[in-house]
């Protein structure tokens, strides 16, 4: 199967690590298991058949603790769609599933490097993101 798009560029558009102080860092280090990964995907047309897709990974604690850190990266991918793409459903599948499956391994590695460099070298994401399943569930 041929791809219905071509990646023209990919880059980190924004990155943020927020830890208020040493007390917060120590608290987070002891409670990092309370943190969860959230993924948000947005897209906008730049011009005919050129789309910028922004995949945001946020690693945060949704709990009540006041001592929290925030970790976030916004990864932008600019793609050119093949001329055959006319249906919004096909476009949605490309942006939410096919492209994400292609870029996610690099994005996850980059994000983990940020987390490791922020003082959490033992951190890993044990559960792999299934973009195919997320896409199918989003269609229902």
C-alpha positions in Angstrom: 0.0 0.0 0.0 1.4 3.4 -0.9 1.2 6.3 1.5 -1.3 9.0 0.8 1.0 11.7 2.1 4.6 12.8 2.2 6.3 14.3 5.3 7.8 17.7 4.3 9.1 18.7 7.8 8.9 17.7 11.4 10.1 19.6 14.4 9.5 20.4 18.1 7.3 23.5 18.0 7.2 23.9 21.8 8.6 22.1 24.9 7.9 22.8 28.5 9.1 21.4 31.8 7.8 23.0 34.9 9.0 22.0 38.4 8.6 24.8 41.0 11.3 23.8 43.5 13.3 21.0 45.1 10.4 20.0 47.4 8.1 19.6 44.3 10.8 17.7 42.5 11.3 15.2 45.4 7.5 14.8 45.8 7.1 14.2 42.0 10.0 11.7 42.0 8.3 9.7 44.8 4.8 9.9 43.1 5.6 9.7 39.4 3.4 6.6 39.2 0.4 9.0 39.6 1.3 10.7 36.3 -0.3 9.8 33.0 0.3 10.5 29.4 -2.2 12.5 27.4 -2.1 12.9 23.6 -3.8 15.7 21.7 -3.7 16.0 17.9 -4.7 19.1 16.0 -4.3 20.0 12.4 -4.6 23.0 10.1 -4.4 23.5 6.4 -1.5 25.8 5.4 -2.3 25.8 1.7 -3.7 23.5 -0.9 -2.9 19.9 0.1 -0.3 21.0 2.8 -1.3 20.3 6.4 0.4 21.0 9.7 -0.3 18.4 12.3 0.6 19.1 15.9 0.8 16.2 18.2 1.0 17.3 21.9 2.2 14.9 24.6 1.5 16.0 28.1 2.7 14.0 31.2 0.9 15.3 34.3 -0.7 14.4 37.6 -4.5 14.8 37.5 -4.7 14.4 41.3 -5.2 16.9 44.0 -1.6 17.4 45.1 -0.3 21.0 45.0 3.2 19.8 44.4 3.2 18.9 40.7 5.4 19.1 37.7 4.3 19.5 34.1 6.0 18.0 31.1 4.8 18.8 27.6 6.1 18.7 24.0 4.3 19.9 20.9 5.6 18.1 17.8 4.7 19.6 14.5 4.7 17.6 11.3 4.0 19.2 7.9 2.6 16.9 5.3 1.6 17.1 1.6 -1.4 15.1 0.8 -1.6 13.1 -2.5 -4.1 14.5 -5.0 -6.3 11.4 -4.6 -7.3 12.5 -1.0 -10.7 14.1 -1.3 -12.7 12.4 1.5 -12.6 13.9 5.0 -12.7 10.3 6.4 -9.5 9.5 4.5 -7.9 12.7 5.8 -8.9 11.9 9.4 -7.3 8.5 9.1 -4.1 9.9 7.8 -3.8 12.6 10.5 -5.1 10.6 13.5 -3.7 7.1 12.7 -1.3 6.7 9.8 0.9 9.7 10.4 0.9 9.2 14.2 2.0 5.6 13.8 4.9 6.8 11.6 6.1 9.7 13.9 5.3 8.4 17.3 8.4 6.3 17.9 10.6 9.3 17.4 8.3 11.6 19.4 8.2 9.2 22.3 12.0 8.9 22.3 12.4 12.7 22.2 9.8 13.1 25.1 11.5 10.4 27.2 14.9 12.1 26.7 13.3 15.4 28.0 11.9 13.5 31.1 15.2 11.7 31.7 17.1 15.0 31.5 14.6 16.6 33.9 15.7 14.2 36.7 13.6 11.1 36.0 16.1 8.8 34.3 14.2 5.6 35.3 10.9 6.7 33.6 9.5 4.6 30.8 6.1 4.3 29.1 5.1 0.7 29.5 1.9 0.9 27.5 2.3 1.5 23.7 -0.2 3.8 22.1 -2.5 2.0 19.6 -3.5 4.8 17.2 -5.5 2.3 15.1 -7.7 1.5 18.0 -8.0 5.1 19.1 -9.0 6.1 15.6 -11.6 3.3 15.4 -13.0 4.2 18.8 -13.2 7.9 17.8 -15.3 6.9 14.8 -18.1 5.4 17.0 
